[in-house]
Amino acid sequence: MRTADERGCDWDTVGEYLGRLDNGAATKRIVYLADQLGINPRP
């Protein structure tokens, strides 16, 4: 995730994909990892 963020990951697109999955656990994992790594997926 850190590398993706450094390379300019489009977090809006990631959010769209997570919404399509309709999997709350996957969303929670992404949010948890972002928090632990100090990544702010929202500009």
C-alpha positions as a LaTeX table, in Angstrom:
\begin{tabular}{lrrr}
\hline
Residue & $x$ (\AA) & $y$ (\AA) & $z$ (\AA) \\
\hline
Met1 & 0.00 & 0.00 & 0.00 \\
Arg2 & 2.80 & 2.38 & 0.79 \\
Thr3 & 4.33 & 1.88 & $-2.67$ \\
Ala4 & 0.94 & 2.32 & $-4.31$ \\
Asp5 & 0.44 & 5.56 & $-2.41$ \\
Glu6 & 3.90 & 6.82 & $-3.34$ \\
Arg7 & 3.19 & 6.05 & $-7.00$ \\
Gly8 & 0.00 & 8.11 & $-6.91$ \\
Cys9 & $-2.66$ & 5.47 & $-6.36$ \\
Asp10 & $-6.14$ & 6.73 & $-7.22$ \\
Trp11 & $-7.84$ & 6.05 & $-3.89$ \\
Asp12 & $-11.22$ & 7.08 & $-5.33$ \\
Thr13 & $-10.98$ & 4.16 & $-7.76$ \\
Val14 & $-9.99$ & 1.81 & $-4.94$ \\
Gly15 & $-13.08$ & 2.97 & $-3.06$ \\
Glu16 & $-15.27$ & 2.29 & $-6.09$ \\
Tyr17 & $-13.87$ & $-1.23$ & $-6.43$ \\
Leu18 & $-14.41$ & $-1.91$ & $-2.74$ \\
Gly19 & $-18.00$ & $-0.72$ & $-3.11$ \\
Arg20 & $-18.54$ & $-3.11$ & $-6.00$ \\
Leu21 & $-17.18$ & $-5.99$ & $-3.93$ \\
Asp22 & $-19.73$ & $-5.19$ & $-1.23$ \\
Asn23 & $-17.39$ & $-6.77$ & 1.30 \\
Gly24 & $-17.20$ & $-4.87$ & 4.56 \\
Ala25 & $-14.25$ & $-6.92$ & 5.81 \\
Ala26 & $-12.10$ & $-5.93$ & 2.80 \\
Thr27 & $-12.94$ & $-2.27$ & 3.32 \\
Lys28 & $-12.10$ & $-2.47$ & 7.01 \\
Arg29 & $-8.75$ & $-4.10$ & 6.21 \\
Ile30 & $-7.83$ & $-1.40$ & 3.71 \\
Val31 & $-8.80$ & 1.37 & 6.14 \\
Tyr32 & $-6.91$ & $-0.32$ & 8.98 \\
Leu33 & $-3.75$ & $-0.75$ & 6.89 \\
Ala34 & $-3.91$ & 2.82 & 5.63 \\
Asp35 & $-4.20$ & 4.05 & 9.20 \\
Gln36 & $-1.29$ & 1.92 & 10.39 \\
Leu37 & 0.91 & 3.09 & 7.50 \\
Gly38 & $-0.05$ & 6.75 & 7.90 \\
Ile39 & $-1.71$ & 6.90 & 4.49 \\
Asn40 & $-4.57$ & 9.32 & 4.01 \\
Pro41 & $-6.66$ & 7.95 & 1.13 \\
Arg42 & $-8.80$ & 11.09 & 1.20 \\
Pro43 & $-7.19$ & 14.25 & $-0.18$ \\
\hline
\end{tabular}
